[in-house]
Amino acid sequence: MSEARVSHSAPHNPFPGPQPYRAADRGYFFGREELTKKLAHRLMAHPCTTVFGPSGAGKSSLMQAGVIPLLEEAHDFRVVSVDGWPPGEAPLSWLVRAVFDDLELGDASAGEARIEALDEAILLAERRSERPILIYLDQLEQLLFPGRDAGEAIALIEAVDRLAQKPIRGLQIALSLREDYLGRFRDRARGRRELLEHGFRLGPLSVGEMVRSVCRAAEEGRPRQRWAEEQVRALMLEVRMPGASASEDAEVQAAFGQIVCRALWEERAAGRGGEAGAVEAEAILHRYLEATVEGLGALSEAARHLLEEHLVDGEGHRTLLTEQEARGVLPPGAAAEVLGQLERAAVLRAEEHQGSRYFELGHDWLASRVFQRRREREQEEAERKRREEEDQRIAGERKARRILRTIAAVAVAVAAVMAVLVVWALQQRDAARRAEGDAKAAQQGAKAQAARARASSLMAGIRELLAKGQPAMATKLLLEVAEPGEVRGWTDVAFDVLELAVPIWTMHGHRSSVWSASFSPDGRRIVTASFDKTARVWNADGSGRPIVLRGHEGVVLSAVFSADGQRVVTASADKTARVWNADGSGTPVVLRGHEDLVYSAAFSADGQRVVTASEDKAARVWNADGSRAPVVLRGHEGAARSAVFSADGQRVVTASEGKTARVWNADGSGTPVVLRGHEELVYSAVFSPDGQRVVTASADKTARVWNADGSGTPVVLRGHEYLVYSAVFNADGQRVVTASADKTARVWNADGSGRPVVLTGHADRVYSAVFSADGQRVVTASADKTARVWNADGSGTPVVLRSHEDRVYSAVFSADGQRVVTASEDKTARVWNADGRGTPVVLRAHEDWVNSAVFSADGQRVATASFDRTARVWNADGTGTPVVLRGHGEWVTSAVFSVDGQRVVTASFDRTARVWNADGSGRPIVLRGHEGMVQSAVFSADGQRVVTASADKTARVWNADGSGTPVVLRSHEERVTSAVFSADGQRVVTASDDKTARVWNADGSGTPVVLRGHGEWVTSAVFSVDGQRVVTASDDKTARVWNADGSGTPVVLRGHEGMVQSAVFSADGQRVVTASDDKTARVWAISAQGLQQCLRAATTDCLSAEMRRTYLDESDEAARKGYESCERSYGRTPFYAEVDPP
């Protein structure tokens, strides 16, 4: 690739700076020769390939300077290339024009944006030539930015999918986008298998790779330059990713590496020399920043204001700014140009987050320069003000002297002069006092500013860690934020983190990749195997120091316990397996005989035998004490990667590089059952506990669940983005956990139903994942040198109340917050402990769906409303027979007690509300007037009024005794689904199908506050007890917590998989309970204090000393002590404090 000849006539800088390499730069594009060939082969093998990776990883460069020229030269490809998607241009029309232009088909029809036009263009291209065609669509994330028309993006995706499915020989499609938009792309392309099936991830270059490629490129420049590798290495280390270790393997921020190299080459070519060191690199970036801002011309001052006032804090740390906020800061019409230019120049880095984008400065050095410029400007401004004040003072003194001369001329007594002096002295004293007060206020302001700056810095670090897939570390950093309730965005990010699967504990200590990790049968210990040639036995709670099993002469590839937990068997590249005492005592039994490395070793259930699998294509069954010759199982056509016994010890299942798994009789008799279907090598195969099924893991990115006798069709578990290393069942055989090179583990239903739980957090490939015996936890092993323990359900928050057999319509706390009552389409109401423990009380008697259920104020009773046209009053403990309230002519939608518990108000589809005695005595008061069905009815706290919500788009406030005329609250554009008083009865909050909630004065005066933000119908809205907040529930599957006055941004509660029917605060306002169509109710902590408790419980991992230095700005000593204190608080030994004997 990079041997293409380059003309040596004119000077040429071999470094493109922040822009990608183009085809013309091919002679300078080094370091990715193998990847170029690999991606070219991948493109030719599949109709469509999606290339993705982080921003700045070099996707465009690889395609334009590597892959495309290779395909053109080696296979005579014609190329259609679209490298950007201008706003205002329909993407499909843009692509059609590119096809006509690049393939020289003539002019496209004006405004052509039909799928058929693209089909016609490809048909015409086929007729013109038999040469193959590559359609390359770059920067597809631009179509997914907020504000872009989703329909246009979907139209393009549909058109590309049609092309990918056409039986056109030689038509290949390459899609390219940033990986932080990959999830959104998959949502848009859901069900389009050709677009999603074949991915190719491109990561950033490492320091070592960058050094080698940079030095080669410098030698190819015109004129040639020779750069010393050591000097370039120091420079590249300075532009490595934040938080990365100072090593050859650290990933480089390529844009900044290229910027520095380009400027350095120019300076040396101009004869200014210089050494490629860190100081020069920082100065280069500073000059580059100034040149970029100046290049904006008339908009340069607006850009400086944006950078200096909104993207660094009071201490010079980088801060985050949403795109909406940035547009508000910049002059009207200037935002697109300023933000676009700064982002293209890598001065700003943009990331996608929850449907929007945020910006931050691209490098700490840029932040340093921006902060320096801000301070210089502030000093200049202060000096200007000082000079103005000085001029005013001098002018004032001159005026005062003239006045004094006049006074002296007319004064007749010393007393007059003394009076002036006394007044002056009093003024001076008052001025001194004011100055002292100003100084104290300034000191307090400085402290507050410093606190805000620290909080901004921490929030930026938290988002960075989440973007890097380190939720456990983000969790710890969230807990470092002081007064989190006052920090913008803290609550939202805390919820985001708690929705992720966070490891309970990470095991540090191995000196190289950890290849496997498994629990002891009692779940109290974990054994890990590592490339550092050791196995280690850990306490599963993290306490104490691990036992190190040392003796293998090659890397250790697997380690597992015997069924009684007394022994461990290991497999190694030194061609042996070894059986150890798990406490480290004694000498291991060495099992020798394999002719190549041993991939796996496992005990039989009785611990009497061991089965091993080897690169020599055989599996062997040994006596665990080493006596007798092993039984050899031969037949695989490739290396045997794993071998395990069935639970009864009668069979063995093996996995092979020959793309098959085989089920053998353990004594070697008979013919094995061959399980065929994988498209790549099979890494592992394991029996289910009952021996009836086998689960396999393969390099084809899937796991498969087979019948062990080979009958039927396997269940295919798809979802991993890279090869799957291992897959195992849990103890009841209902779930499978897989480990993958995509850095995740996933927990699946073994029958393939539902979505897997994704365990994200490892920084490198996950080699193995295994359940604990009780199935509650998973332990993973990774190339990032750690093992991690997770909750198998990925839980952290909220508490899920699960047992209803159909949709849950409402969920409400008892007044003391200890219980929750739910109402369901399964015709029952259920009373739960709010912490999820125990078994719910089931209230069963309704003959149709139960729509609502609420406690009485004392918690002793429950009132339910049902589609069977009745309401019922129950004892909350389920005893006795409920009181039945009959009379409505249609479905009853709600039933609520008065505060004193003496009455119940019901709402019905018969357009009425009714007020009943709770004991069923007497006749109800009927409230008539609504012109549509009544959705809800609720008493005021004093019981004197009732507020109703109706499909006639109004809410109404009535006297509870039926007297007088109701107040009508009118302005919703669709039906009103609920209406509730505030505790003081002064306000009403309503929810509507118009996607809003509204807060009204209960007497109808004034204009309501409109709460907008939900994407679908709002199903309920309720005040907190203090009336300061409102919680809403919606068909968009979320609940939201708002300030009742409409100020600020709502907290969004995500996690339900169906419509959220209701959401209610606990009495103390610390929690919210939601009810959903997904058949669950959930209890959420919403206060900063409650979220902090959830964050502390989520993980016991600790911020490393290096992370404390990076994100907490601690000194080396303070960072070390902070890390050690955290580890020891969990009963663990800081891992870097361990010194292993040689």
N, C-alpha and C positions, 0 to 999 in steps of 0.2 A: 504494500500500500504506500508506504512513505518513501519508496525509492524513486518516485516520479521525478523527472528532471525539472529543475527550476532555472529559468533564465537568470544569468548573472550580470546583466547589463546595468540595471538601475538599483539603487539602494532599496532594500525591502526589510521591514521589521517582521520577524517571524511570529510575533505574538499579537493576537487580535484584541487583547484587552477584554472588556466585558462581553464583547460580541462573539458569537460562535464562529468556529472555523468554517470556511466555505470550500467549494471544490477547488478554487484557485489557490487555497492555502494548503493543499494536500501534501505538498513536499515538506511542510513543517509540522505535520500532525503525527506525533509519536506517542507511544505508550499503550496504544489500544489495538495493535495489529491482530491479536488473537480474538479479541471481542468483535472486531470488524468481521472477521471470517465467520465467527460463530453466529452473529446476527444475520449476516447474509445468507448463511445456510438455513437459519430458522425462517427467514422471510420466504425463501424459495420452497420450503417444505409445507407451508400453510397458506391458505388463501388470504388470511388477515392476521397480522401480529401487532400487538399493542406494546409499545416501548414506553416505560415509565421509570421515574426516579425522582429524587429530590431536585429542587431548583438549583441550577448551576452544576449538575452532575456531568453535563456534556452530551446530552441526548442529541441536540441539534448538530453539534460538531461531529459526533460519531456517524450520524447519517449522511451529512452533507460532504464531509471531507474524507470519510472512510467507506461506508457501505455503498452509497450511490455510485461513486466512481468505480468501485470494484465491480458492481453489477453491470455498469455500462461497458467496462472493458472486457470482462470475462464472459459476459452472456449477452452483450449487445442490447441491453434494456433501453426502452424509451421511458422517460421519467416525467411524471406530473408532480410538481412540488408546490404545496401551499404552506407557507411558513407563518401566516398570521391571518386573523379574521377581523377585519375592520368593523367597528360598530356602525350600524346603519346599513350594512350590506347583508342581504340574506345569505347565510352560509352555503346553502345549496346552489344558489345562483353564482356565488363566488367560485365554487368548485367547478361548476359547469364551464364557466369562462376559462378557468385555468386548464381544464382538459382540452378545450378547443385551441387555446393559445399554445400550450406546451407540446401538444401533439400535432400542431400545424394543420388543423382541420378546417381552417377558415374562421369566419366570425360567428360567434354564438348569437342566437336570437336575442333581441333586446328583452331584458327583464326575465329571461328564461330561468325559472326556479322550480321546474317540475322534475319529479323522479324520472319520468319518461325521457326528458332531455338528456339526462346523464346516460341512460340506457342507449339512446340513439348515438351519443358521442362515442361510446365504447364500441358499438357495432360498426360505426364508420371507421374507427381506428383499426379494428380487426381487418376490415376490407382493404385498407390502405397498405398494411404490412403485417407480416407474421411475426415480427420481432416482439418479444415479451414486453409487458408494461408494468411499471411500478407506480402506484399512486401513493404519495407520501404526504400525510396531513399532520403538520406540526402544530404545537401550542394549542391543542384542543381545549385546554383549560380555559382559554379566553371565552369560549362559548358557554362556560358554566359560571362565569362571574355574575355577581348580583347585578340585576338590571338588564341582563341579556334575555332575550325572548326564549323561554324554554321550548316553545313550539317549534321555533326555527332550528334549535339544536336537535330536537327529536326528528325533524324532517331530514336533516343531514344524516343522522345516525341510521334512519330507516333506509335511505338511499345507499349508503355505504354497505349496510347489511345485505341489501339486494344484490349489490355487485359481488360481495364475498360469496354469496350462495350460487352465483351463476356458474355454469360449467364452462368457463372460458379458460382455455389453456394459456398459461403464461401471464395471467393477470394476478398480480400480487398487490396487497394493500398493507401499508405501514401507518399505524396511528401512533402519535406521540403526545404525551402530556405529563404534567407534574403529578407525583404520586399523592400529594395531599388532595388532589381533585379526583383520584381514582374511584373513591366510593361514590361520589356524585355521578361520575360517568357511568358506573355500573348501574346506578338507579335508572338513569336515562335509557340505558341499553338493556334493561332487564329482559331476559328471555331470548336475547339475540346471541346465540351460542357462538357463532363464528367470530363475533367481535370480542368476546370475553374469554374464550378458551385458551388462547395462546398469548401469554404475556412474556415480556422480557424486561427484567429490572436492571437498570444501570445505576450503580452507586458511584460516589465521588472517588477520585483518585486518592491514594494514600500519599503521605509525605515522600516515602521512598520512590514510588512510581512517578510522582510529579518531578522530583529532582532529576531522575534519569531522562524523562521526556523533555524537560526544560533545557538541560545541558545539550542534548542532541539538537534541539530546535535552534539554539543560539549558534551552533556551529554551521547550520544551514542558512542562516540569515545572510544578507548582503550589506556590508562585508561580514565575513565570518567572525564570530567572537568565541573565545574559549572561557567558559565559566567553571570555577572550581566547585566540585560537588559539595564540599563541606560548607562553603559560603552560601550556596543555594539552599542546602538543607536547613541552615539557621534561618534563612529568610522564609522558607516554606513552613517551618515550625511556628513562625510568628503569625501566619495566616491560616493556621489549622482551625478546625471547628471548635467553638467554645466548649470548655469542659473536657476536651480530649487530652489524653496523656501526651507528654512530649516524646513521642516515639515514632519510628519509621512507619508504624501501622496507622497512625492518626490520620483521619480524613482531612483533606484540604478544602478550604473555601476557594474553589477554582477561579471564580471571577476575580477575587482579590489577588490571587497568585498571578493571574494573567495581567492584571492591571499593573502590578509592581514590576513584573518581568518586562512588559512593554516599555514602561517608562525608563527602567534601568538600561535596556538595550539602546533606547534613543540617546540617553545621556552618554553612554560609552561610545556610541557611534559618533557623537559630536565631540569626542575627545575629552569629556569631563571626567572620565574614569570613575572611580569610586568603588567601594567594596560592597558586595551583596550582603549586607548585614541588617539586623533588626532596626537600628536607628534610621538607616536610609529608607527602609521599607515604610516606616511610619511617616517620614517626611514626604515620600512619594505619594502616599495615599492622601496626605493633607493637600499637596499641590493639585492632585487629581480632583479632589472635592472642589477646590476653588475654581478650577477650570470648568468643571461641569456646571456649577451654579452660574458662573459668568456667561456660559454658553446659552443660558436662557434669556439673555438680553434684557428686555424691559420687564420680564417677569422674575429677574434674579432677586430683587428685594423681597418679593412675595415668597420666593423659595427659601430665602434666608430666614425670614420671619417664621415660616413653617418649621424649619429645622431647629432653630435656636429656641423658640418659645414653646414648642409642642412635642419635640422628639428627644429632648434631654431634660433631666430633672435638675433640682437645685444643687446636686452634687456631681453632675456630669454623667450620670448613668443613663443608658438607653431606656426610653419609655415606649409604650405602645399607643397607637392612634388608629381608631377605626377609619375606614374610608369615608364614612359619612361625616365624621368629625373633621377629617382633613379637607373635605370639600367645603365645609362650613367656614374654615379658616382662610382659604384661598379666595382671590377675587372671582366674581361670577364669570363663568366661561373659561377660567384659566386652569381649573383642576386637572382636566384630562392631560393637557400639555405638560404641566409641571410634574404631576405624579408619574406620568408615562416616561418622561425623560429621566427622572431620578431613579425610577425602577429599572429602566433599560441600562442605565449606567452603573447599576448595583449599589448606588448610594443608599437607596431604600430597598428593603427586603419586604415582600408582601406574602402573607399567608392567609389561607382560607380558614374560617372558623364559624361554624353554625350558620351558614348561609350568607355570610358577609366576608369582608376582608379587613385585615389590619396591617399597618405598616410599622416598621421600626428601622433605625439606621442599620446598615449592613455590617458594620464592624465597630468594635470598641474604640479603635483609633479614630474613626470618623466621628464618633461621639465626643472623643477627647477634643478634636479640632473644633467641632461645633460649639462645645461648651467654652473652649478658649475664646472663640470669636464672640460668644455671647458676653463673657466677662469683659472682653476688650470694649465691646459696644457699651456695656453698662458703665464701665469706667469712664469712657469718653463722654457718655451722657451725664454721669455724675460730675465730671470735670467741667462740662459746659454749664450745668446748673450752678456749680460752685462759683464759676467766673461771673455768671449773671447775678448771683447773690452778692458777690464781692462788689461788683459794679453798683448794685443797688445800695449796699452798705455805705460805700464811699460817697455816693450821691446823697444818701441820707445824712451822713456826717457833715458834708458841705452845707446842706440845707440847715442842719442843726446849728452849725457855727454861725451862719448868717442870722438865724433867729436869736442866738445868744448875744451876738453883737448888738442887735436891735434892743434886746432886753437890757443889756448893760448900759446902753445909751440913755434909757428912760428910767432905769431903776433908781429909787431914792432911798432904799433901805436894804440892809444885809438880810433881813428876814425873808424878803422876796426870793433872794438867791438861795437861801437855805431851804425854802419850801420846794424849789425846783429840785434840789439835790435829794431831799427826802423822797419825793415822788419817784425820782430816777432809781433810788436804792430799792424801793418797794417793787418797782417793775423788774429790776434785776433779780430779786428774790423769787418773784412769781415765775420768771423765765426759767430759773434754775430748777424750780419744782416741776415745771412742765417738761423740761429736758430730762429730768430723772424718770418721770412717768413714761415719756417717749422711749427712753432706753429700756425700761422694763418691758414695755409692749413689744419693742423690737426684738428683745431676747426671747420672749415667748413666741413671737412670730417665727423667729429663726428655728426654734425647737420644733414648732409645728411643721415648718417647711422641710426640715430634715427628716421628720417622721414620714411625711408624704413622699419624699424622695426615696426613702428606704422601701416604703411599701410599693412604689412604682417599680423599683429595681427588682424586688422579689417577685412581683407579678410577671414581669418580663421573663425572669428566670423560670418561673412555673410554666408559662406557655412554651418556652423553649424546650423544657424537659418533656412536656406532653407531646410536642411535635417530634421529639426524638424517640418516643415510645418508652418513656421511663416514668410511668404513673406513680410508682412507689416513691421515687425521689420527689416528684411533684407534690405528693401527699405530705411529705415531711417539710417541704418548703412552705406549703400553705400554712402549716402550724407555726411558722416563724413570723407570720404577719401579725403585727400588733393591732389591736382594735379592728379586727377584720370586718365587723359590721359597718364600719365607716369607709372601707376601701372599695372603690368602684370595681365591680367585676369579680370580687372575691367569692361571693356566694355562688354565682353562676359557674365559676371554674371549679369550686368545691363539689357542686353537683355533678359536673362533667367527670371529675376524677372518680367520684364514688360510683358512677355508672360503669366504670371500667373494672376489669378483673385486675386486682392488685395483689402481688405476692405477699403472703403473710410474713415470709422470712426468706432471705437470700443467704446461701452458704458460701462464704468467701474463704479461700485458703489454698485451693489447688493452684499450681503454678502454670497450668496450661488448660486446654479445652477439657470440659467435663463431658464424657461420652455417655454415661448412663447414671441413673439414680433410681433407687427403689426403696420402699418402706420395708421394715421388718413386719412379720405377721401381726404383731400387737400394735403396730403403728407408732411405737415409741422411739424407734431409731431409723436412720436412713443410711444406706451405703451408696457411695459414689465411686465411679471409675473415671480415671483421667489419663490424658496424654502425658502427664508428668510421671508416668510409670508407677503410680500408687493407686490404691483404693483407700477410702476413708470411711469410718463409721462414726456417725454424728448422732447426738440426741436430737430428736425431731422437734423439740421445743426450743432448740438453739442454745441450751445451757452447756457449759463446760467446753472442753477441747475435744476435737475429733481424735479417734484412734487411727493411726496411719499404718496401713498394711503395705510394707515395703519389701521388695524382693524380685519383682519382675524385671527383666532386662529390656523390655520394650513397652510401648504404650499399652495401657490397660483399657480394653474396649467394652467390657461388661463386668458387673458385680451384682450378685443377688444373694439374699439370705436363704438358708434352709427353712423348712416349715416350722421348726421349733425355735428359730432365731439364734441358735447357738453357733452356727457356722456361716461362712461366706464363701462362695465360689467365684473366682475371677477368670477372665479370658484375656489373653494378651497377644500382641504382635510378636512376642518371643517364641511363638509356636507351642506354648503350654497353657494349660488351665491349672489353677491352684485352689486347694480347699484349705481355708484358714479357720481358726477359732475367732469368733466375732469380737472377743475381748482383746485380741492381739497377742494372746499368750501362745507359747509353743512354736513349732515349726510347721509350715504348711505342707500338705501332701501335693506333690507335683505330678500332674498327668501329662506325660510326654508321648508323642506318637504321630501327631499331625506333621505334615511336611511343609506347612506354610502357616501364616498367622492365624490365630483362633479368634473369630469374631464374637462368639457368645458361648456361655456355659450356664447351665441351669440344673437344679436338683430335681429329682423326682419327689412326689409328695411325702414319701416315707423317709426321704433323706439318704436312702441307701445307694442311689445311683446319681450320676451326673451325665448330661448329654451336652456335647460340644459341636459347634459348626465352624468350618474352616475354609480359608481361601483355596485349600487343596481339593475342593468340590465334594468333600465327604463330611458326614456327621458321624460322631462316635458316641457310643453308650458305655460308660465306665462304672465300675464300682467306686463309690466315693472315697473308699480308703486306699485306692490305688492298686488293690489286688486284682489278679487275672487280666487277661487281654481284653480290650474293648470290642464290642460289636460295631462293625463298620457298615454305615448306610451309604451306598454309592448309587449314582444314577443321574445326579444333576449335571447339566451341561455347562454350568458356570459355578463360580464360588458359592458355597453355602454360607449365607449371611447370618442366619439364626436357626436355633433348634430348641424346642421345649417339649416337655412331656404333657400328656393329658393328665387330668386330675387322678385317674386310676392307675397311671403309670404304664398302661398297656400300649399306648401309641406315642409317636413322636411326630411333630409337624416341623418341617424345615422350609426356609425361604432361600431363594437362589437368584443369582445374577442372570440366570437363564430365563427370567420373566415368569417363573412358576413357583408355586409352593407345593409340597408333597406331604402326604400323611402316610406314615410307615407303622408297621408293627415294631414295637421297641426291641423285640428279640431278633429282628432282621428277617423274619419269615415273610413269605408272600410278596405281592406286588404293590407298590405304593399307589395311592389315589393321587392323581395329578390335577392341581387346580390352575387352569389356564385362563387368561383374560387380561392380565396387566400388559401394558404396552412398553414398559421399561423394567429394569431389574427390581426384584422384590427384596426389600431390606429386612422385613420381619414377618413372622407368622405365629399366632398364638391361639390356643384353644379357648373357647368359652368355658366357664366353670363346670358345666354339665357335659362338656366334650362333644356336643352336637354341632357346634359351629366353629369356624376358624375366622379370625380377622387378620388381614394382611396389609402391609404398608409398602408403598412403591415409589420409585422415582418418577412415575407418571402423574404425580401430584394427588393421587387418590389413595384411600383405604377401601378395602372391600370385605364384606361379611359373607362367608360361604357356608353352605352345609358341608360338614366334615366328610360326608360320604361322596361329595362331588355332585350330588343331585341339584337340580334347580338352577336358578340364575342368581348371581351374587348381588347384594345391596351395595351400590357404589356411593361412597361418601366423598363428595366433591366440595371444594371450597378453598383448600390451601393453594397458595400462589407458587409454591415451589415443591420440590420433592418431599415425600413423607418418609421419615426415617423409622418411626415405630408406631404401633397401634396395639392397645390392649383393652380387654373387657374389665368392667368392675365386677364385684363379687356376685351380683345377681344376674349378670349377663345382659342387663338392659341398656347399659351405656358403654361407649368406647371413647378412649382418650388417645389422640394422635399427637405426634411431635413432628415439626417440619423445619426445613431450611428457610422458610419465610419468617422465622424468628418467633413463631407462635406455637402454642399447643391449643387443641380444640377438643371440647367434650361434646359428643354426639349421642343421639338416641340410636341404638344399634339397628333399629329397623329403618333408619334413614329419615324418619319423620322430624318435622320442626327444624329450627335453626340451631347450629352449634353454639356453645359458649366459647368465646375466644379469649384465651389467656395471653395477654400482651404485656411485654416488659423486658424480655431478654434483649440484649444488644447484639446478639449474633444467633446463628443457627441453633435450633433446639433439637438435640439428638434423641432424647427419650422422655417419656411422660408416663407415669404409673399412678394408679389409684392407691389410696390407703385401703386397708381391709374393710373399713366401714363405708367406703365410697364417698366420704365427706371431703376428703382432700386429694390433691394431686401434687406429686413432686416431679419437677422437670430438671433436666440437665442440659447445659448449653456450651457452645464454643466460646461464650463470653467469660468462661472460667468459673461460672457460678452454677449452683443448683438452687431452686426456689420451691417453696411450699405455698400452694394456693387453696382457697375454697373451691371445690369442684363445680359449684353452681355459679362461680364468678361473683358471689355476693359481697356486699359491703353495706349498702343501704338500698332501698328501704326494707322494712319488715313486710313480707308478703303473706296475706291471709288467703289460703288456698284450700278449698274443698267443695265450693259450690259447683253444681253440675251444668250451670248455664250462666248467661250474662248477669253481672252484679249491677243493680241500678243505683243503689245508694249505700253509703257507709257513714256512720256518725259516731263520735266519741260519747261516752258517758260524761257527766259533769266533772267527775274526778279524774278523767283521762285514763282510767285503768282498763276500761273495756271499750269495745267497738261493736255496733250492731249493723248488720248488712241485710240488704233486701235483694232478692234474685228472681230471675225468670224461671228458676227451678221450683217455684211455688213455696219457697221457704224464706224465713228470716233466720239469721244466726248471730249469736252473741259470743264474742271472742275476747280473750285476753289481748290487750293492745300490743303486748310484746311478742305475740304470736305463739306463746307457749300453750300447752294443753290442747284439749279438744273443745270445739265450740258447742254451745247449747243450740239445738235446732228447734225452731218454732214452726211446726208443721200443722196445717189445717186448711189454709186457703186452697181454693179449687182452680186458681189461675195464677198468673205471674204476680209476684209481690213487687210493687213499684217503689215503696219507701218504707223505712222503719226508723223510729227515733225513740230515745229514752225519755222517760219523765225526768223532771229536774232532780228527784231524789235517787234516780237510777234503779228504782224497784220495778218499774213497769216499762213495757215497750208498746208503742202504737204502730200498727202496720196498715198499709193501703194496698188494695189489690184490684186486678182486672176482673175479679169475680163480683165486683160492684159493692164490696163491703170493706169496712175498716175493722180492725180487731185490736183489743187491748189485752196484753199478755203480762203475766209475771215474768220478769227478766230471767229468772232461774229455770223457767220452763215448767214450773209446777202449775197445777190447776187447769181450769178451762177458760179460754179467752172470752171476753165480752165481745159480742158481735154487733157492730153498728150498721143496720140495714136501712136503705131508703133511697140512695142514689139510683137513677135510672140508667146510668152508664158506668164505665170503668171509673174507679176511684184512683186518682193520681198521687195524692199525698194525704197524710194524716199526722197532725202535730199536737202535742199537749200545750195547754196554757202553763205559765210558770208555776202556778199553785197545784197543777196536776188535776184540777177538778173538771176541766173541759178538754175537748178535742175538737180541732177544726179540720175539716176534710175538703178536698177539691176534686172535681169530677168532670169527665167529658160531657156531662149533661148540662154544662154551662153554669153550674151553681157551685157555691161553697156552702158548707153547713157547719154550725156550731152545736156540739153535742155535750151532754153530761158524760163524763168518762166512765161512769158506772152503767151507762145505757138507759138510765131512767129518763122519763119525760120525752118531749118532742124536740127535734132540733130546730134552731133558727136558720132559715134559708136566706142566703145572700144572692139575689138575682140582679142581673144587669149586663153581664158580659154577653157579647155577641158571638163568642166562640168558646171552645172547650176551655175549662180552667185547669191550668197546669199545676199550680201550687197555691197553698193558703197557709199563712203563718200568723200567730198572735204577736202583738207588741209585748214588751216585757211586763207592762202593767196589766195586760189582759184586756184593756179597754178597746183596742182596735185590732183589725185583721187586715193584712195586705194580701192581695191575690194577683196571680199572673195568668195571662190568657193568650190563646191563639188569635184573639182579635187585635193583637199588637199593643195592648195596653196592660198596665198594672193599675189596681184600684185599692184605695185605703178606705176601709169601712169601720163604722162603729160596730163592735162585736155583738151588741144587742139588737142589731138590725135597724136602728133608728137613723134618720137623717139621710143625706145624699153622699155617696162616696166621692173622694177626690180621685180624679182620673189622671194618671201619669202617661202622657202620650208623646212619642217621638221615635220609638223603635220602628224599623222598616219591615220587620218580619215578626213572627209570633214571639211572645215573651214566655220563656220557659220557666223562670223562677223569679220570686220577689221576696225580700227579707228585710226586716227592720234592723237598724243599728240598736245596740243595747239601750241607748238613751231614748230611742223612739223618734229622734229628730230627722233621721235619714232612712232612705230605702235604697237597696241595691237590686238591680234587675239584670237578668241574663236573657239573651235573645238569639234567635236563628240568624240575625243580621251580623253575627260574628263579634258583637260588642257586649260589654256590660256597662251599665250606667248607674251613677250615684245621684239620687234626687233628694231634695228637701221633701219630707213626708207630707207637708201641707200643700205641695204642688208649686210653691213659689220658686222663682229663679230658673236657671238653666242647668241641666244635669251635667256632671262630669262624665265624659265618654272614655271608656277603657278599651282601646283598640290594640290588636296584636295577634289574636287567635286566627288561624288559617281556615277554621270551619266554625259551625254552630257553637255557641256557648250554651252549655246545658245547665249550669247552675252558677250562682254567685252568692257569697256569704261574707259578712263582716267578721273581723276578729272581735274579741270581747271588748277591747278598748276602742274599737271603731276606727283605728288608724290604718288598717289594711283590709283588703278584700282578696279572697281566693276564688278563682273561677275554674270551671271544668269545661272541656270542649271535645267536640268530635274530631279534633286534630290530634287526639291521643295524648294531650298534655293537660296539666293544670298550671295555673300561673298565680303568683302572689304579687299583688299591686299595692302601692300606696293609695289610700282611698281618695286623696285629693288629685290623683292623676299624675303626680310628679314622679321623676325617676324612671327607671327601667324595671319591668317585672322580673321576678325570679321564675324560671321555667322548670317545671317538674316533669322530666321525661323518663319513660321506662315502660309504660303500659303499651300493650300490643293491640289494643282496641280503643274504641271511643271511651272517654272518661265521662261517666254519667253524673258524678257529684264529687265535691271536694269541700271539706269542712275543717275549721281550726279546732284544736284542743282548747280547753278553757284557759290555759296559761299562754296560748299563742305560740308555743314552742314547736308544735307539730301540726301536720295536716294529714287527714285520712282521705283517700280517694277510692272510688268504686268504678269498675270498668267492665266493658263488654268482653274483656279477655278472661273473665270469670274470676278475677282476683280483686281484692282490696289491698291497698298499700298504705303504710304509715311512714311519713317522711319527717325527718328533722329539718326544720327550716330556719331556726335561729342560728346565729354564728356559733353560740356555745354548743348547741346540739350537733351542728356539723363538725365542730372541732372534736367532739367526743367520737363521732363516727370515723373521722380521719385517723384519730389515735388508735382506734380499734382495727382499722383496715390493714395495717402492716406494722411489723416490728423492725423493718429495715432501718438502717441509719445512713444519714448523709456522710459520705467519706470525707476525710480531711481535705482532699483536693476540691470536692464539691463545696465544702464550707468556705474554703478560700475563694472559690470562683463566685459563688452565689450569695454568701453572707459577708464577703469582704473581710474575713477574719485573718489575723496574723497566723503564721505557721504554727506557733505555739498554741494559740487559742483554738485553731482548727483541730489540731491533734488532740487536745484535751477534750474538746466538745465531742469529737467522734468517739474517743475512748469511753467517755462518760456515758454516751448513748448505748454503746455495745454492752458495757458492764451493767447498765440498768436492766438489761434483759438476761443477765447471767451469762453473757458470752465474752470470749476473749477477742480483743481486736486482732483481726487476722494478720495485719502486717507486723504485729508484735511477735508472731510466731517465728522461731528460728529452727528450721529443720536441720538435723544432723546431715552431713554430706553422705 
